Structure formats: structure tokens, C-alpha cells
């Protein structure tokens, strides 16, 4: 029987074979503009990166105060400021997030659609699957504008591995993607440079203490420290292994779009670092090491100045 550890080893062996150090992302590029996830309360927005950094920089005191409310000793916090803080957050949502959110502009198309579904028995002995009692779910389908690209960055050990990968995959391919085998157009850019590259390069010489998650940060192997964040914590599935025909585990995770506060200021010594590396977990846990390698815990730094980009 194939275990979760066996699946992790398969990931590692394949990445070593093709020379991939890490995958980072995802984020979205549309008409030359970069968009990233951002959570405000229970809502998640996909917003313009430059506008988001500008908004956070000019309202950075809000981030500090939110962390103080949730994590610090609240005796020194002026509770009369709470109503003012809520009002500012409402204005941010209405005037910044909704204004610069990536949505489909055509009136004939809905920007999103929610559907209610029922859970099915996965190990039914009959050809027809039966519904599971009390299991329902809500799926949200999002329509992005035409020419929207969902991007990942793939970091190779050296340029030769990258050239071999491009030769084998090709610049443009039509492939089936994910457990549902959806057909997508896969493009490989060998010399792509966008706002994410510029931002990461800046923080190789400049320190930061806040990080915005681009992908979920699974909490596995029992953390031995407290991680401070603003956003959302939920249970996620780590996917389905097509090779092993086995569901990967469920685990709690800090979701994409959340802001994480580190316990000290840091700089990036290389651009392909994930949050697991910054938290110094990859040297302590094999599971953290492989999860980071395949892209979990991807982030962008958030600084204190408005000229990040």
C-alpha cells in the first residue's frame, strides 16, 4: 500500500531528476498587470499587486493595530479606535479592493458562480456512486478576462536543466491538468520578468517582517511555535495522486491571501525561498521540505515603503 511518505519521495525523485529546486506561485498576469490574492475578513480578492502594495503602505498602521488586537496585550490598545479601524477597513474594501479586483467586465458574463453539490461515496462497490449522508459542498467558479494567465515560477538547479525542460515540454503545449483532467494551454517563458521578480529582487537587499501568502501554508507535524497571521485558517486537501490513485491527506492550513508576521526581520538570500524556509522548518521536517519544494508556502514580502515597484 502506497503511503503519504511514498508520494512525497516520488515528488522529490522527480524534481531531482529534472533539476527543479522549487516551484513558486500561483499568481495572475492579465494585460501586463500582476494580480495576487488578498483576504479581508472572510472574503478573498484577487487584486492588482502595485495598487495593493500602495494601499498597504499608506495604511500600514492598520496592519500593526490588527496584529496588536489579536496577538498582543490589549491593555494598552485604545478601544475607542476600534470603530474608526472598522470604518477604515470598510473604505479599503469599497474603494481599493473592489476597485482593483480582477473580474470579468462583460455584462453578459457573470464574474463568479456558486454551485451546491453533494458528497459521493468514494469506495462504493457498485458502478454507480451513492451520495454520502450530510455531506454537501459549495463550489465557486470564477470567470477571469480573456488572456488571463495563471503563472508559476519554476527554479532550476542550473540553466542546462532549464533548457532541457523547455526542449521536452515546448514553449506551448495543450495538456490535461489536475485530477479532473481539464484541458489547458501551457506556456513556458524562458526569460519572463514581471512585478514578482522585481519585488523579490528588492528584498534581497531590504528587510521585511510581513509576508503575503500566494499559496496555502499547511500546518503539519505539530508546530512547536506560534505563527501570527491575519486572514483565514481552514482544512484543505493536498490533492489527489493520479499515479498512486490515492487521495492525499487533509490538514489545517493558513490560506492564500493571508498576511503572516515573522518573529524577526529577514532578507531573501535567494528568490526561490518559501515561508517554510524562513521559518527554518525544512531542515527539521521531510514533509515541510517537500511541501515547500512543490509550491506550498509561496509568498511575497510586504514592506513599509510605497515604492516597492
N, C-alpha and C positions, 0 to 999 in steps of 0.2 A: 504494500500500500504506500502510495506516494504521500509524504508529509509536507508541511509548510516549509520546513527547513530544506527539503529536497528541491522544492520550487525555487527557493532563494539561491541555492547553489547553481541551478540551471541558469538563472539570470546572470549570476556572477561569471560563470564559464562562458556564456555567450558574449557578454560585454568585454571580457578579457580577450576573447578570440578575435573580435572585430576592432579592438583597441579603443573602446569607449570608456572614458573616465567618469562621465556623469551626463545626465540629461537634466535640463532646467526649463521650467515653464509650468503651465502654458500662459501665454498672453495673446492679445489680439492686435493685429495691424489692419487698418482699414483706410484706404486712400492716403497712405503715408503717415497716418497718425497712430500712435500706440495707445492701447486701452488695457486696463488692469482691473481686477476685482477689488471692491471695497465694501465693507459691511458697516452699516449704521443701524444698530439695534438688530432686529430680526431680518431686515431687508439687505439684499446684496445688489450692488450696482456694478456695471462694467463701464468705467468712466475714463475719459481722456487722461493719460498719465501726466502730461505737463500741467493741465488745469488742476489735477488732484494734488500734485506737489505744491503748486502755488497756493491752493486753498489750505492745505495742512500747515504750510509755512506761516501764513498770515493768521492762522488760528491755533498755533502750536500750544498756546496756554490751555486750550480746551483739552488736548491730549493729556497734558500733565495733570490737570484737575480731575479728569475721568479716572486716571490711574490712582490718584490720591484718594478719591471717593471709594474705590473698590478694594484697594490693597493697603493703603497707609492708615495710620492712626487718624481717624476723622475728628479728633477733638479740636484740632487747630483749623479745621475747614469751616468756613463761614457758610452755614446752611442757607442764609438769605441769598447766596449766589446761585442756588440750585435752580430757581425759576428762571433766572437770567441765562443760565447754562442751557437749560432745556429750550428756551426761545432761540438761542444762537444755533443749536443743533437743528432745530426746525428750519431756520433760514438756510443753513448749509444744505440741507436736503432739498429744499424747494428751489434755491437759486443757483446752487453749484452742482450737486449730484444729478438731479433730474435734467438740468440744462445741458450737461456734458456727457450724459449717458449715451451709450451706443445702442440705438434702437432703429427699427425699420421705419423710414419716414413715409413710405407709401400708405395712403389712407386705405387702399384696397386690401392691404395685408395687415394682420394683427401682429404686434411686436412679440407677443407671447401667448401661449395657450396651455391651460392646465386641464389634465385629464385624470379621472379617477379610475383606478384599476384594482383588481383583486389578486391576492397571492395564490399561487398554484403549488400543489404538491410536487416536489422535485424528484421524489423517488417512487413515483407511482408504478405499480406493476402492470398496469394496463396502458395501451397506446394512448388513450385519452387521459389527459391530466385533469385531476379534480381540484376544486378550489379548497383553500385552507380556511378553516373557520376563524373569523375575527381578524383576518389579515387583509388589509387594504393599503393602498399607497396612492400618492398624488404625484404625477409626472408633469414637469413644466417644460414645454417645448418652446424654444426661443428662435425667432426669425431675425437674423442679422442682415445688414445690407449686402447687396451683391459685391463680390470682390473682397469680402472679409476673409482674412487668413488667421487661423489659429496656429500660433508659432511655438516651437520648442527649440531650444539651443542644445546642440549635441557637441560635447567637448571630447576630442580625441587625444590619445597619448602623444601623437606626433602627426605631422602633415601627411605622411605616407598612408597611415590608416585612414585619414580623411579622404585622400584621393582614391583609395581602394573602395571605400564605402560609396563614394559618388559614382565610380565606374560600375559597381554592381547594381546600385539602385537606379541610377539615371537621374537626370535633372527633373523630369516629370514622369510620374507613374500613376496608374489607376489601380488602387488596391482596395481590398476589403479590410475594414478596420473594426476592432473591438469584438466583443462576444456576440453582438447582433449582426456582425458581418456587413456593416453599412459600407457602401461604395463611396470612396473619397478620391480626390485628386491630391497626390502627394508631390510637393515641390521641394527640391533640395537646393538651397542657396549656399554656394561655397564661400562667398565673400560678403555676406549680408552684414550690414551695420545699421542699427536703429537706436532708438532712445534708450533701450535697456542696456545696450553696450556702453553708451556714453555715461549712463548713471553708474554702472558698476565700475567703470574706469575711474570716475571721480572719487569713489570711496575706497580706492586703493591707496590714496594719499590723505583722505579725510576720514575722521572717526564718526561713528554713529552708535546709537543705543536703541533705536526703534527699527523694526523690520515689518514690512507688509508681505503677508504670505500670498504667493501666486498659486500654490497648491496646498492641499491639506497636510497637516503635521500629525501623523498617527502617534498616539501615546501607547507605547508597547513596553513590555519588560519592566513595568513598575518604576516610575521616575523616582529618583531619590532627592529631588529638589522641587521647589515651587516655581512655576513659569507664569509670569504675569502677562495677560493678554486682554485686549478689548475686541469683541467680535462674537464668535459662536463656537460652542463645543457640541459635537454630536457624534453619533455612532455611524461609521461608514463601512462599506465593504471594500476590500482591497482588490476586487475584481474576480475574474474567472480565468483559470488556466486552460487554454484550448489544448495544449499539449498533454496535460495531465487529466483533462476533463474533470476538474475539481474546483470547487469554489474556494477562494482564498478567505482568510479569516475576517470576521467583523471586529472592529476595535474602535475605541473613542478617538477622536481627532479634533484638533483645533482647525477650523475650516478656512479655506482660502478667502482672502479679503479681510482677515483679522489682522490686527496690529499686535505684535509681540514686543515686550520690553526686555532687553537683555540686562543682566546684572552689572555690566560694566561696558564702557565704551570700547569699540573694536574697530579695526580696519580690515579690509579684504586683502589678503596676500595673494589671492588668485580669484579670478572671476567665477569659477565653477563651484564655489563653496555653497553648500546648503546650510539650513539652520541647524541640522544635526551636528555638522562640523563645528559651527560657532559655539554650540552648547557642549562640545567635547564629548559627544556620545558615540561617535563612530569607532573610536578606539576601545570602547568598553563593551560594545554590543554588536554582534554579527548582523542581527536583524536591522538595527539602525543603519549600519554601514550599507547594506544592500538597498534598503528603502530609500536612502539618500541618493544612491547611485542611479536608481531608476526615475528619480524626479520628485519624490515626496520631500516636503520642507523647502521647496524653492521659494525665494523671497527677493525683494528689492529693498535696499536701505532707505530710510526716511531721515532726512537731516533737519537742521534748524534754519537753513537759508533758502531763499526763494529762487536762487539761480542754479539749482541742481542741473537743469537742462538749458 
